Amino acid sequence: MEQLSDLKAILHSKRANIFYLEKCRVMQKDGRVLYLTEEQNEKQYWNIPIANTTCILLGTGTSITQTAVRMLASAGVLIGFSGGGGTPLIAANEIEWLSPQSEYRPTEYVQGWMSFWFEQEKRLKVAKQFQQQRLGYMQKIWGKDRDLQNEGFTTEDPDIKQALNLFSSKIADCSDVTNLLLVEAQLTKSLYKIAANRTKQKDFIRQHDSIDDANAFLNHGNYLAYGLAATTLWVLGIPHGFAVMHGKTRRGALVFDVADLIKDTLILPWAFICAKEQATEQEFRQQCLQNFTEHKALDFMFEVVKQASLEGKDL
């Protein structure tokens, strides 16, 4: 049996697992966290390796015991409640995160973040850095991922190379956050168009409440990215409300800022590819989780946020 003091031995950026569970009961049994599923003739228990898990999404038909929550909190595992498939079924619904509580939390990074956050010009510089690092990550991953290249997503293609270069220069020229948000929206729209062309999906329109596979997969994958972003910020002790880009009216806005670092690179193309291949939701989710691990998405998020925190005061 693992001692509670050993449960944080694996850094969150190195943990391999994100669990999405539905129609089951999560509980503590014999010093382990398990989930129980009820089949036709028997009950089955499945172990959750909490020391190697970043977050657990609880979907429809789930329940969790207080003792299981306590153990998950001791291991630093983030818990979220969601609709079916890990995404809200109703537009007004949002995933609600339950952050493990402890007075012994790191202060170095939140203090670094606060050192620049109250100055508008410095917030803009960090926001622009995030966007440039987002493009750099895409150039790196799309430049080496064989599976993506086989589907036509490569930085060597003229349209992709042109889009990345164009928006990199536009980001550098932005004079305020409103303009930066507009440029970011234009970049994502151009990537939607490229992805739709690569996968021969004509007349694609991004609509969050649409029922077509590409839109549904984008919703689903983006919420997985939000889970990684929320985990990154929780571990570093930075509150979600101190956004640099998405606005002060959204309580979880910094989660969106951090998730943007990887969404277009790892979620967007595969949403279109899996829609073309008529993949199931489970197959798409597994592809996303594999991408996160293979391309060290959490490592990258931690690196970017820590850099901004430690260097922000010198901007």
N, C-alpha and C positions, 0 to 999 in steps of 0.2 A: 504493500500500500504506500502511495506517495505521501510524504509529509507535506502539509500546507506550505511550509517554508521553501519547499523545492519546486512549487508549481510555477514560479516565474523564471525558471532557469533558462527557458528558451526566449530570446528576444522576440517581440511581436513582429518585427520586420522579417524574422526568419521562420515564423510559424507557417505551417503548410495548409491548415484546414479552415474552411468556412462551411458551416453546416446550415442547410435549409431543411427544416423539419415540418411535416404536416401530419394530421391524424395520428397523433401519438402523445404519450405522457412522458415528460422529462422528470427524472427523480434521482435522488442519491441513494445508493445501495452499496453497503460494504466498502465505504470510502471511495467510491467511484460515482461519476455522473453517467447515467444510462438513459436511453429512451426506450419506451415500451410500445410495441405495436401489437394490435390484436388481430390475428388472422382468423380464418373461419373456425379452426379446431384448436388453436393454441395461441398462447402469448409468447412473444419473442422479445428478448432484451438485447440491446446493442450498446456497446461501450462508446463513449465520447472521449477521445484523448485530449482532455482540457488543457494540459500543459503545452500542447502543440496546436491550439485552436485560437484564432483571432476573434471571431464573432459567431454567434448563433442566431439565425433568423427563425422565428416561430410563426408558421403560417396558419392556415385554417385548421380547425379541429385539434388544437394543441393545448396542453396545460403543463404547468411547471410547479414543482414544490418549492417551499421556502428554503429547505436545506440544500436543494440543487442550486438555487440562486446564490446561496452563501458560498458554496464551493466554487462556482463559476467566478464570483467576485474575487475570491481569494487567489484565483489563477489569472485574474485580469482579463477575463473573457467578456466581451461586450454582448449584450442581449438585445435583440430587436424583435418587435411584433409587426407582422406584415399581413397583407392579403395573400391570396393564392399565388403560388409561383414566386413568392418573394417580392411581389410588387402590389401596390394598392389596387383594389378592384373599383373603388370609387374615387373620383378626382379629389374630393375633399379629404380623403384619408392620407395620412402621412405615417411613415414608420416612426415609432417612438422608441428612442434608445434609453435603456436603463444602464447608466454608468456605475460600475462598482465604486463604492465610496471608501475613501481612506484619507486620513489627514496627512499621511506620509506620501506626498506627491512631489514630483520634480518641480522646482520653481525657476530653474535657470532659463528655460525656454519661454515661459510666459512672461518673465521679466524682460527678456530680450525682445519679445514681440511687442510688449507695451512701450518699449523705448522708442519705437518709431510709429506705432499705430495712430497716435493722436495727431500726427502731422500729415496733412493731406498729400503733400508732395512725396513724402517718403512712402506712404501707402501706395501711391500710384507707381512708384519705382518698383516696389515689390510685386505689384500686380503685373507689371510689364515683364519682370523677370520670370514670374510663373508662366506667362504665355510663351515666352521665348524658350523656356525649358520644356514646355509642352511640345513645341515644334521640334526641339532637339531630340526628345525621346522618340517622337514619331519617325524622324529621319534615321535614328539608330535602329529601331525595331523593324520598320518596314524595309530597311536596307539589308537586313540579314535573315529575316524569317522566311524560310523556304515555302512553308504552306501558304503564307500570304502572297508571296511572289508568284506562286503557281496559279493563284486566283487573280493575278493582275495588279496587286497592290505592291508596288515597288517605287522607291524614290528615284529610280532611274527613268521612269516614264515622264515625258515632257509635261503632261498636264499636272501631275502631282508635284513635280519639281517646281514648276512655275507657280503653283498655288502656295507652296511653302515659302518660296522666296518672296513672293508678293506680300503675303501677310506678315512675314518677318519684318519687312521694311515698314509696313503700315503700323505695326505694333510699336516700333521704335519711334514713330512720328506722333503717336497719340498724346494729346495735351491734357486729357482728363479721363476719368473712369467711364463716363457715359460714352465717349468716343471709342474707348477700348472695348466696351461691351458690344458696341455695334460691329467693330472689326471682328471680334470673336464669333459673333453670330454669322457674319458673312463667311468666315473660314469654315465653320461647321456646315453651313448650307452648301458651300462648294464641295466639301467632302461627301455630303449626302449625294450630290449629283454624280460625282466620280464613282462612288460605290454602286449607285443604281445602274450606271452605264456598264460597269464591270460585270455586274450580275444580271444584266438584261432585265431589269425591273422598271418598266416604263411608267411615267406619270407618278412617281413616288412623291408623296407630300408628307412631311413630318407632322404627325398629329398624335398627341399623347393618349387620346381616347379612341384611337382607331384600332380596329380588330385585325388588321392584316399582320402577317408574321413579322415583317421587318420592324414595324412600329412597336409591336408587342415585345420583341426581343431587345430593341433599344431601351424600352422602359425597364425591362427586367435586368439587363446588364448594367444599366446606369445605377440601379439601386445596389447592386453588388459592389460597384465602385464607391458608392456613398458609404457602404459598410467599411471598406478599407480606409477611406478618408477619416471617418469618425474614429476608427481605431487608432490611426496615426496621431490625431489631435488629442485623444484621451491619454495615450501613453506619454505624450510630451507635456500634458497638463495645460493645453491652450484651449480656452473656452471657444465654442463654435460660433459665438456671436461676433467675434472680432475679425470680420471679413476684410479683405483688401479690394474686392471687386464687386461682389454680388449684392451689395447694398446693406444698409444698417437696419432695414425693416424686417429682415429675415433672420430669425433666431439661429438657424443652422447654416447661415450663409457661407461660413468658412469651410464647411464640409463640401459645398459645391465648388468652391475655389480649388480645393485640394484634389477633389475627384476629377476635375477638368484636366489635370496633369496627364491622366492615362485613358480617359474615356474614348477620345477619338482614335487613339492608337490601338487599343486592345478590344474595345466593345463595338465600335461603329462598323468596321469592315466585317466582323464575324456575324453581326446581326443580319447583314445583307447576304452573306455567304450561306448561313444556316437557313435563312428564309428561302433562298434559291434551291437548296438541297432538301427542303421540306423536313428539316430536323425537328425533333420534339423539343419541348421546353427544357426537359431534363438534359438532353444532348447539348443544347446551346449553353445551359448553365455549366455543364462539365467542361465545355470548351473554354468558357470564360475563366473558370477557376484554374484550369491548366495554363492558360495564358498568364494569369497573375503570378503563378509560381515560376514558370519558365523564364519570364522576362523581369522577374524580381520587382514587381510593381510596388509592393510595400517598401522595399529597400529604397526605391526611387522617391517615393512620397516622403519618407523619413528624411532622406538626404536633402531634399528641396526645402522642407519646412524648417529643419534644423539650421540650414545655411541662412535662411531669411531671418530666423530668430537671433542667431549669433552675430550676423553682420549688419542687421537692420539699424542699429544705433550709429553705425559709421557711414550710413548713406548720405 
